[in-house]
Amino acid sequence: MTADDDATLAFWSEHRSQFRQSESQRAVLTNFVLLIAAGTSSLVVQQKFSLRTLPLSVLIVAVGLYGALAAAKYHERATHHLGQARALTQALVGSGDLPDHRGQLDRFRDDHYREYPRLSRIRLHWLWTGFHLAVAAYGLVFVLITALLS
């Protein structure tokens, strides 16, 4: 392995690390959004949807929308780093420092898609973003209930 290959491998490792960090940050953000929504909604219900809790319901909507936007951004960053890592993998294969396992990987991917034909089509980032949008919709329901009861 040459110094250039060592540098390529270091860049590859950094991009894979950044990819994992984006995914971890998205999970932590989701936990915070869920915690804020649960705590805030319990206060709203405890106060029987009184008009003074309307800002709390709006907060749930805002936190859900922020979570959806941030989850989409984390996906964008993760995709960027994964793409960079894939390009660096191709460079290492091209230089002969990494064996070319594309045939094996393609067979494994095809087997996986055959085993999970429906689930493999669902993009995980849509589930993350959809969850945050559902939190925003939940908050909107609270806003509507508060408006109707007041």
C-alpha positions in Angstrom: 0.0 0.0 0.0 1.4 3.4 -1.0 1.1 6.7 0.9 -1.7 7.7 -1.5 -3.6 4.5 -0.7 -3.1 5.1 3.1 -4.6 8.6 2.6 -7.5 7.2 0.6 -8.2 4.6 3.3 -8.0 7.4 6.0 -10.5 9.5 4.0 -12.7 6.4 3.5 -12.7 5.8 7.3 -13.5 9.4 8.0 -16.5 9.4 5.7 -17.8 6.1 7.1 -17.4 7.6 10.6 -19.3 10.8 9.6 -22.0 8.6 8.1 -22.5 6.7 11.3 -22.5 10.0 13.3 -25.3 11.4 11.1 -27.4 8.4 11.8 -26.7 8.5 15.5 -27.5 12.2 15.7 -30.8 11.6 13.9 -31.7 9.0 16.5 -30.9 11.3 19.4 -32.9 14.1 17.8 -35.9 11.8 17.5 -35.6 10.9 21.2 -35.6 14.6 22.1 -38.6 15.3 19.9 -40.5 12.4 21.4 -39.6 13.5 24.9 -40.7 17.1 24.3 -43.9 16.0 22.6 -44.8 13.6 25.4 -44.1 16.0 28.2 -45.8 18.9 26.6 -48.9 16.9 25.6 -49.3 15.6 29.1 -49.3 19.2 30.4 -51.9 20.1 27.8 -54.2 17.2 28.7 -53.7 17.8 32.4 -54.9 21.4 31.9 -57.9 20.0 29.9 -56.9 21.8 26.7 -57.5 25.2 28.1 -56.7 28.2 25.9 -53.5 29.0 27.9 -52.1 25.7 26.7 -52.4 26.6 23.0 -48.7 27.7 22.8 -47.7 24.3 24.1 -49.7 22.6 21.3 -48.1 25.0 18.8 -44.7 24.0 20.3 -45.4 20.3 19.5 -46.2 21.3 15.9 -43.0 23.3 15.6 -40.8 20.6 17.2 -42.3 18.0 14.9 -41.7 20.2 11.8 -38.1 21.0 13.0 -37.5 17.3 13.6 -38.7 16.4 10.1 -36.5 19.0 8.5 -33.5 18.0 10.6 -34.1 14.3 9.9 -34.1 15.1 6.2 -30.9 17.1 6.6 -29.2 14.2 8.5 -30.2 11.9 5.6 -28.7 14.3 3.1 -25.4 14.4 5.1 -25.4 10.6 5.5 -25.9 10.1 1.8 -23.1 12.5 1.0 -20.6 10.7 3.3 -21.8 7.3 2.0 -21.3 8.4 -1.6 -17.8 9.7 -0.8 -16.9 6.4 0.9 -18.2 4.4 -2.1 -16.1 6.6 -4.4 -13.0 6.0 -2.3 -13.8 2.3 -2.2 -13.8 2.3 -6.0 -10.5 4.1 -6.0 -8.9 1.5 -3.7 -10.3 -1.3 -5.9 -9.0 0.5 -9.0 -5.5 0.7 -7.4 -5.5 -3.0 -6.6 -5.2 -2.4 -2.9 -8.7 -3.7 -2.2 -10.1 -6.9 -3.9 -13.0 -6.5 -6.2 -16.0 -8.2 -4.6 -18.7 -6.6 -6.7 -20.0 -9.9 -8.0 -20.4 -11.3 -4.5 -22.0 -8.1 -3.2 -24.4 -8.0 -6.2 -25.5 -11.6 -5.5 -26.0 -10.8 -1.8 -28.0 -7.7 -2.6 -30.2 -9.6 -5.1 -30.8 -12.3 -2.5 -31.7 -9.7 0.1 -34.2 -8.0 -2.2 -35.8 -11.3 -3.1 -36.1 -12.2 0.6 -37.6 -8.8 1.6 -39.3 -7.5 -1.6 -41.6 -5.0 0.1 -39.5 -3.9 3.1 -36.4 -3.3 0.9 -38.4 -0.7 -1.1 -39.3 1.4 2.0 -36.6 4.0 2.5 -35.6 4.4 6.1 -35.3 8.1 5.9 -39.0 8.4 5.0 -39.9 6.5 8.2 -37.7 8.9 10.2 -39.1 12.0 8.5 -42.6 10.6 8.6 -42.4 10.0 12.3 -41.5 13.7 12.9 -44.3 14.8 10.6 -46.7 12.6 12.6 -45.6 14.4 15.8 -46.4 17.7 14.0 -49.8 16.4 13.0 -50.4 15.2 16.6 -49.6 18.7 17.8 -52.0 20.1 15.2 -54.8 17.9 16.6 -54.1 19.4 20.0 -54.3 22.9 18.5 -57.7 22.0 16.9 -59.0 20.4 20.1 -57.9 23.4 22.2 -59.5 25.8 19.7 -62.8 23.9 19.6 -63.1 23.5 23.4 -62.3 27.2 24.1 
